[in-house]
């Protein structure tokens, strides 16, 4: 007969192991102590470092466990986690998200439709998005793949001022695709 172990309810959240070792969980004999409120940072025994942190009523947090000796910071652990989260958010906000807009043509697209779609592509490129232009061949229209390639090359030539061709027209199944990326602003 198996005995069921009842665990306390945690609101449906997954239990997360702490990312850093703190206070008594640190196992190194010697640690390099750093912190904003430390007069003389340096290498101390773990016991001395814990005493220093306790005197300041703060935590000893292992921030670089692979260093020799491990680097520990005397700080408030919750504040330390908050600052790390804040840094991650800033890094994420600075990363550029590449948007790809699609423009679809038929092999026999007339001039008015071509100009209309070209103006849209120009606007997309000026906004910083990449443009994926493709000609879709239905049924027997695959016989006109040269026409589709000419159409895409003309499209690229018209957008030469605002974008540069990243990938020349390439036939993949029933689609001939070409990518155009925005030119860097000077």
VENTABEL-V928752 format. One record per helix or strand of 2 or more residues. SS is the DSSP state (h for helix, s for strand). FROM is the first residue (numbers start at 1). LEN is the number of residues. Records with the same first field share a line. If there is no record, write none. Layout:
SS=FROM-LEN / FROM-LEN
This chain:
h=23-3 / 46-10 / 77-18 / 111-16 / 139-20
s=30-5 / 42-4 / 59-6 / 70-6 / 100-6 / 130-7 / 163-10 / 175-8
